[in-house]
Amino acid sequence: QRTKLVQVLAATENGCSIPIAQAKQRVAGVATGRQKLLGRAKGLAAPTQQAAAIKGLLTKAISASLAANQHYAAWVGGLAGASPCPGSTATNGDYKAAVVASGKATTAKRAFTSAFNPLAKRLGQKTWSPDSI
């Protein structure tokens, strides 16, 4: 999901080299995927206190990513007819809110991976980087 979002945002920020309707659809698709992922994360079993804490960090990270995604979707959706496209991101409230939410998501992802990865290593399971979530 993250890779798709990064690609479409780069194309949009680069003079809207992707049609706005298509960008809007792709950003919305990523948001839908993250919403589903959040539901799955909330449904995970957490049989221990440590597991419950890590699950909480995961859901916080996904929620923060979803919030950023929703702000990016609002920004892209507002670009229809913009000339020049995308215009100034520095003065766009949706874009600025997306950047702030994205920063919070990165912080939350780092917290999750810092808690999860040592446990995963100990149990011989896959580890994650903040950028892969």
C-alpha positions in Angstrom: 0.0 0.0 0.0 2.7 2.4 1.0 4.6 2.0 -2.3 1.5 2.6 -4.3 0.8 5.8 -2.3 4.3 7.1 -2.7 4.2 6.6 -6.5 0.9 8.3 -7.0 1.8 11.2 -4.8 5.1 11.7 -6.6 3.3 11.7 -9.9 0.8 14.2 -8.6 3.4 16.5 -7.0 5.3 16.4 -10.3 3.0 18.6 -12.3 0.1 16.2 -12.1 1.8 13.8 -14.5 -1.0 11.4 -13.6 -4.6 12.3 -14.4 -6.2 13.7 -11.2 -9.2 11.3 -11.4 -6.8 8.4 -11.6 -4.7 9.7 -8.7 -7.8 10.2 -6.6 -8.9 6.6 -7.4 -5.5 5.2 -6.4 -5.2 7.1 -3.2 -8.7 6.1 -2.3 -7.8 2.5 -3.0 -4.8 2.7 -0.7 -7.1 4.1 2.0 -9.5 1.3 1.6 -6.7 -1.2 1.8 -5.4 0.4 5.0 -8.9 0.4 6.5 -9.2 -3.3 5.9 -5.7 -3.8 7.4 -6.7 -1.9 10.4 -9.7 -4.1 10.9 -7.6 -7.2 10.6 -5.0 -5.8 13.1 -7.8 -5.0 15.6 -9.0 -8.6 15.3 -5.6 -10.2 16.1 -5.5 -12.3 19.2 -3.2 -10.9 22.0 -2.8 -13.6 24.5 -0.2 -11.9 26.6 0.4 -8.4 28.0 3.3 -8.0 25.6 1.3 -9.1 22.6 -1.5 -6.7 23.6 1.0 -3.8 23.8 2.5 -4.6 20.5 -1.0 -5.0 18.9 -1.8 -1.5 20.3 1.3 -0.1 18.7 0.4 -1.8 15.4 -3.2 -0.4 15.3 -1.9 3.0 16.3 0.6 2.9 13.3 -2.0 1.8 10.9 -4.6 4.4 12.1 -2.0 7.2 11.7 -1.2 6.0 8.2 -4.9 5.9 7.4 -5.3 9.5 8.7 -2.5 10.7 6.5 -4.0 8.8 3.5 -7.4 10.5 4.1 -5.8 13.9 4.1 -3.8 13.1 0.9 -7.1 11.9 -0.7 -8.7 15.2 0.2 -5.8 17.1 -1.3 -5.8 15.1 -4.5 -9.6 15.3 -4.8 -9.3 19.1 -4.6 -6.9 19.4 -7.5 -9.5 18.9 -10.3 -9.1 21.9 -12.6 -6.0 23.3 -10.8 -3.8 25.4 -13.0 -0.9 25.0 -12.6 -1.4 21.5 -11.2 -0.8 20.8 -8.3 -0.4 24.4 -7.3 1.4 25.3 -4.1 1.4 22.4 -1.5 2.9 24.9 1.0 -0.5 26.7 1.3 -2.8 23.7 1.0 -4.4 22.8 4.3 -5.1 19.2 3.3 -1.6 18.6 2.1 -0.1 20.1 5.2 -2.4 18.0 7.4 -1.3 14.9 5.4 2.4 15.7 6.0 1.8 16.1 9.7 -0.2 12.9 9.9 2.4 11.1 7.9 5.1 12.2 10.4 3.0 10.8 13.2 2.5 7.6 11.3 6.3 7.2 10.8 6.9 7.7 14.5 4.2 5.1 15.3 5.7 2.7 12.9 9.1 3.1 14.5 7.6 2.4 17.9 5.8 -0.7 16.6 8.9 -2.1 14.9 11.1 -1.4 17.9 8.7 -3.4 20.1 7.8 -6.1 17.6 11.2 -7.0 15.9 13.0 -8.3 19.0 10.1 -10.6 19.8 9.9 -11.7 16.1 13.6 -12.5 16.1 13.4 -14.4 19.3 10.6 -16.5 17.8 12.2 -16.9 14.4 9.6 -14.8 12.6 9.8 -12.0 10.0 10.8 -8.6 11.1 9.7 -5.3 9.6 11.1 -1.9 8.9 9.0 1.2 9.5 8.9 1.8 5.7 7.5 -1.6 5.0 4.4 -1.1 7.0 
